[in-house]
Amino acid sequence: FSHGLNIAQSDAVSFDNFKIAALPKITSQPLLQTVGQGENATFSVTATGGSLSYQWQKDGANIATATSATYIITGAKSTDGGIYTCVVSNTDASVTSNGAVLTVIIPPAITTHPSDFNATLGGSATFSVSASGGGLSYQWQKNGVNIADTNSSTLTLTNVPAADNATTYRCVVSNAADSVTSTGATLTVIAPPTITSQPANVVLVGS
C-alpha cells in the first residue's frame, strides 16, 4: 500500500453479511377522487423495497392510524376535501407519493320551488328554482317531459298558447352526487275578454 496502510490477514474485512438495502420506490401513485357527501373514498399506493411502512397525510399532516398501502375514508364530509399523499419508508430512506385531490360534492337541495303562474294568452310566463350544492345543472320539464335547451335556474316562456293552460312545469337539479326534482308549478293561461255579441241600437217610438 502506497500510504503505508498495513492490514494483517487477521484484520481483513468480511463482506459476507453486508447487504445493500432495497430503497423504497413508488410504482403506482394514488389517484384523485370525486365523491358525493356520505360516499366512501379510497386512496392506494403501490411500492417496492424492503420492510416498507406507510403514512398517509392530508394537506401535509399525518393522519392517525392511516398506516397501510390503502386508505379509505368512510362517509366523506365536505371537511375531508383536500390533498392526500403517502410517505413510504424503510430503515434506509423514504419517498412521498404524488398528491391526490379529494373533492367532496354536496348533493343538491332545492331551497325555493317554482310557483304557479298566471299568463295572458300570447304573453310570457316565468318559473324559477333555487338550490344549494356544488356544480349544479338544471333541466326543466313540461308535464314530466324534458324541454330542450332549458338548462338554467329560470324558465321563460314566450307567446304562450291557449293549449298550455293547466300544464305543469318542474325542474330537475343535478350534480355529480345526486339529483332532486322540484315540486310542479301550474301555468294558467288567461284569455283576454272578447265581445261576442255587440249591443244593438234601440229605437224608442213615442206613444
C-alpha positions as CSV (number, residue, x, y, z in Angstrom):
1,F,0.0,0.0,0.0
2,S,1.4,3.3,-1.1
3,H,0.3,5.1,2.1
4,G,1.8,2.6,4.5
5,L,-1.6,1.1,5.3
6,N,-0.8,-2.5,6.5
7,I,-3.8,-4.7,7.1
8,A,-2.9,-8.1,8.5
9,Q,-4.7,-11.1,7.3
10,S,-6.4,-11.4,10.7
11,D,-7.7,-7.8,10.3
12,A,-9.3,-8.4,6.9
13,V,-12.8,-7.0,6.5
14,S,-15.5,-9.6,5.8
15,F,-18.4,-8.6,3.4
16,D,-20.3,-11.8,3.8
17,N,-23.1,-10.4,5.9
18,F,-23.2,-6.9,4.3
19,K,-26.4,-6.3,2.3
20,I,-27.3,-3.3,0.1
21,A,-30.7,-2.1,1.2
22,A,-33.6,-2.1,-1.2
23,L,-34.7,1.6,-1.2
24,P,-38.5,2.3,-1.4
25,K,-39.8,3.2,-4.8
26,I,-43.4,4.1,-5.6
27,T,-44.7,2.2,-8.7
28,S,-48.4,3.2,-8.6
29,Q,-49.5,6.6,-7.4
30,P,-52.8,7.5,-5.6
31,L,-55.5,8.8,-7.9
32,L,-57.7,11.8,-7.4
33,Q,-61.2,11.2,-6.1
34,T,-64.5,12.9,-6.6
35,V,-67.3,11.6,-4.4
36,G,-70.7,12.8,-3.1
37,Q,-71.1,13.7,0.5
38,G,-71.6,10.5,2.5
39,E,-69.9,8.3,0.0
40,N,-66.6,6.4,0.5
41,A,-63.2,7.5,-1.0
42,T,-60.3,5.1,-1.4
43,F,-56.7,6.0,-2.0
44,S,-54.0,3.4,-2.6
45,V,-50.3,3.3,-3.4
46,T,-48.0,0.5,-4.6
47,A,-44.3,0.5,-3.8
48,T,-41.3,-1.8,-4.0
49,G,-38.4,-2.1,-1.4
50,G,-37.7,-3.9,1.7
51,S,-39.7,-3.7,5.0
52,L,-41.9,-0.9,3.9
53,S,-44.1,1.3,6.1
54,Y,-46.8,3.7,5.1
55,Q,-48.0,7.0,6.5
56,W,-50.9,8.9,4.8
57,Q,-51.1,12.6,5.0
58,K,-53.8,15.2,4.4
59,D,-52.5,18.6,3.3
60,G,-49.1,17.6,4.6
61,A,-50.3,16.5,8.1
62,N,-50.1,12.8,9.2
63,I,-53.4,11.0,9.5
64,A,-53.6,8.9,12.7
65,T,-53.8,5.1,12.1
66,A,-53.6,5.6,8.3
67,T,-50.5,3.4,8.0
68,S,-51.3,0.8,5.3
69,A,-50.9,0.9,1.5
70,T,-54.7,1.7,1.2
71,Y,-56.5,4.5,3.0
72,I,-60.4,4.5,3.0
73,I,-62.5,7.5,4.0
74,T,-65.9,6.2,5.1
75,G,-68.9,8.6,4.6
76,A,-66.9,11.5,3.3
77,K,-67.8,15.0,4.6
78,S,-67.0,18.3,3.0
79,T,-64.2,18.8,5.5
80,D,-62.5,15.7,4.1
81,G,-61.7,17.5,0.9
82,G,-58.0,18.2,0.4
83,I,-54.7,16.8,-1.0
84,Y,-53.7,13.3,0.1
85,T,-50.2,11.9,-0.1
86,C,-48.5,8.8,1.2
87,V,-45.0,8.6,2.7
88,V,-43.4,5.2,2.0
89,S,-40.4,4.4,4.2
90,N,-38.0,1.7,5.3
91,T,-34.9,1.9,7.6
92,D,-32.8,3.4,4.8
93,A,-35.0,6.0,3.1
94,S,-38.4,7.4,2.5
95,V,-40.3,8.7,-0.6
96,T,-43.5,10.7,-0.8
97,S,-46.2,10.0,-3.4
98,N,-47.8,12.5,-5.7
99,G,-50.7,14.4,-4.2
100,A,-54.2,13.1,-5.0
101,V,-57.0,15.6,-4.6
102,L,-60.3,14.6,-2.9
103,T,-63.3,16.6,-3.9
104,V,-66.4,16.1,-1.9
105,I,-69.6,17.2,-3.7
106,I,-72.6,18.3,-1.6
107,P,-75.8,16.8,-3.2
108,P,-78.3,19.4,-4.5
109,A,-81.1,20.6,-2.3
110,I,-83.9,22.8,-3.5
111,T,-84.4,25.8,-1.4
112,T,-87.1,27.6,-3.4
113,H,-89.6,25.7,-5.6
114,P,-91.2,27.2,-8.7
115,S,-94.6,28.9,-8.1
116,D,-97.8,28.8,-10.1
117,F,-98.1,31.4,-12.7
118,N,-100.9,33.2,-14.5
119,A,-100.1,34.3,-18.0
120,T,-102.1,36.2,-20.6
121,L,-102.7,34.4,-23.8
122,G,-99.8,35.2,-26.2
123,G,-97.9,36.7,-23.3
124,S,-94.9,35.4,-21.3
125,A,-94.5,33.2,-18.2
126,T,-91.5,32.8,-15.9
127,F,-90.7,30.0,-13.5
128,S,-87.6,29.8,-11.3
129,V,-86.0,27.5,-8.8
130,S,-83.2,28.0,-6.2
131,A,-80.9,25.2,-5.0
132,S,-77.8,24.6,-2.9
133,G,-74.9,22.3,-3.7
134,G,-71.9,22.3,-6.0
135,G,-71.6,22.0,-9.7
136,L,-75.4,22.3,-10.3
137,S,-77.1,21.6,-13.6
138,Y,-80.8,22.3,-14.4
139,Q,-83.4,20.6,-16.7
140,W,-86.9,21.9,-16.9
141,Q,-89.8,19.6,-17.7
142,K,-93.3,20.2,-19.0
143,N,-95.8,17.6,-17.8
144,G,-92.8,15.4,-16.9
145,V,-91.1,15.6,-20.3
146,N,-87.8,17.4,-20.7
147,I,-87.9,20.7,-22.5
148,A,-84.9,21.2,-24.9
149,D,-82.4,23.9,-24.1
150,T,-83.8,24.8,-20.7
151,N,-80.6,24.5,-18.6
152,S,-80.7,27.4,-16.2
153,S,-82.4,28.1,-12.9
154,T,-85.1,30.2,-14.7
155,L,-87.5,29.1,-17.4
156,T,-89.1,31.8,-19.5
157,L,-91.9,31.0,-21.9
158,T,-93.0,33.5,-24.6
159,N,-96.1,33.7,-26.8
160,V,-97.9,31.4,-24.5
161,P,-100.7,29.5,-26.4
162,A,-104.1,28.5,-25.0
163,A,-103.0,24.9,-25.2
164,D,-100.6,25.4,-22.4
165,N,-103.3,26.2,-19.9
166,A,-103.2,23.9,-16.8
167,T,-99.8,22.5,-17.8
168,T,-97.3,21.7,-15.0
169,Y,-93.6,22.8,-15.0
170,R,-90.9,21.5,-12.8
171,C,-87.1,21.4,-12.6
172,V,-84.6,18.6,-12.1
173,V,-81.5,19.9,-10.4
174,S,-78.4,17.6,-10.6
175,N,-74.7,17.4,-9.9
176,A,-72.2,14.5,-9.8
177,A,-73.5,13.4,-6.4
178,D,-77.3,13.2,-6.9
179,S,-80.4,14.8,-8.5
180,V,-83.5,16.2,-7.0
181,T,-86.8,17.3,-8.6
182,S,-88.8,20.4,-7.6
183,T,-92.5,20.4,-7.0
184,G,-94.7,21.2,-10.0
185,A,-96.0,24.6,-10.8
186,T,-99.2,25.1,-12.8
187,L,-99.4,27.5,-15.7
188,T,-102.8,29.2,-16.1
189,V,-103.4,30.9,-19.4
190,I,-105.9,33.7,-19.3
191,A,-107.5,34.8,-22.5
192,P,-108.4,38.5,-22.7
193,P,-112.1,39.2,-22.9
194,T,-113.6,39.4,-26.3
195,I,-117.1,40.7,-27.1
196,T,-119.0,38.1,-29.0
197,S,-122.3,40.0,-29.2
198,Q,-122.4,43.7,-29.7
199,P,-125.2,45.8,-28.2
200,A,-127.9,46.6,-30.8
201,N,-129.3,50.0,-31.4
202,V,-132.6,50.6,-29.7
203,V,-135.2,52.9,-31.3
204,L,-137.8,54.2,-28.9
205,V,-141.1,55.0,-30.5
206,G,-143.2,57.6,-28.8
207,S,-146.7,56.8,-27.8
